Amino acid sequence: MIIKAADAPEIREEGYPLVMKKIIHGDEHSKDISITWVKIWGHHKKMVCDASDRAYYIIDGNGEFTIGSDPSGKVTGGDYVFIPRGVPYVFDGNMTYLVMNGPAFVPGSDQELE
């Protein structure tokens, strides 16, 4: 199956400075993995996901992640970030990235912590 990102509709979420596109998702493709394309410009609220491990691939731009009790770290295009399920994290920046969830993201599985 070939999925064209250009065919996926843009989604804006109230309260977040971002635009996203669901590329691979449980409603249509697989319950085991999901991939979402995101462009963010600003702060993403602190959150935790108890349902999935999460991996970010930074396509371009710059940002900073704080994961659990680890010191914050800067990221740029080509970097990866891994967030184990159940570990709180927060990030900000001006970047485009892919976020992959395994198992697939389920709406309501993220809990905002701030």
Buried (B, 14 or more C-beta within 10 A) or exposed (E): EEEEEEEBEEEEEEEBBBBBBBBBBBEEBEEEBBBBBBBBEEBBEBBBBEBBBBBBBBBEBBBBBBBEEEEEEEBEEEBEBEBEBEBBBBBBBEBBBBBBBBBBBBEEBBEEEE
